[in-house]
Amino acid sequence: MKKFLIIIFPILVVILAWVIYSYTRPAILVGKSEDGNWSAEYAPETLLSKKDIWNGHVIWKGTDSISSVTLIEFRTVDSVLTSNDAEKVNIKPGDVLEFVSIGSKPSNDSHLLYIEWFENGVSKKETIHFHEKKRFFILPF
């Protein structure tokens, strides 16, 4: 029994330390479109990086491909933070599009992602509202 405790105790301490480390990391921003076809995340690029670079990406989760995405705009309620109007064509389900890579973590502002695209020749628009999400198990690399 003593051998068992000697093995289990260090493992539990490491897991507890990992959870505490992960919980103290800044919350990421996540969001989904109302219909669930788009999901987005704004998170630190790497945890051990000396620079504080945050990266945002959006994923098309629809059932069909879309012909083109014409605008991806990352913004707060008051201002546009980044805008990408370079047309991206032939987006398939699961494709990842980057919308921002800047050196600032989110403030307490409400963040939005505005997307315009063409699907079957019809122009569509969607706004994704972000909310904070705490992470409990983050790999430290």
Stockholm file with secondary structure:
# STOCKHOLM 1.0

chainA/1-141         MKKFLIIIFPILVVILAWVIYSYTRPAILVGKSEDGNWSAEYAPETLLSKKDIWNGHVIWKGTDSISSVTLIEFRTVDSVLTSNDAEKVNIKPGDVLEFVSIGSKPSNDSHLLYIEWFENGVSKKETIHFHEKKRFFILPF
#=GR chainA/1-141 SS CHHHHHHHHHHHHHHHHHHHHHHHSCCEEEEECTTSSEEEEEEESCTTCSSCCEEEEEEECCSSCEEEEEEEEEEESSCEEEEECCCEEEECTTCEEEEEEESCCCCSSCEEEEEEEEETTEEEEEEEECEEECCSCCCCC
#=GC SS_cons         CHHHHHHHHHHHHHHHHHHHHHHHSCCEEEEECTTSSEEEEEEESCTTCSSCCEEEEEEECCSSCEEEEEEEEEEESSCEEEEECCCEEEECTTCEEEEEEESCCCCSSCEEEEEEEEETTEEEEEEEECEEECCSCCCCC
//
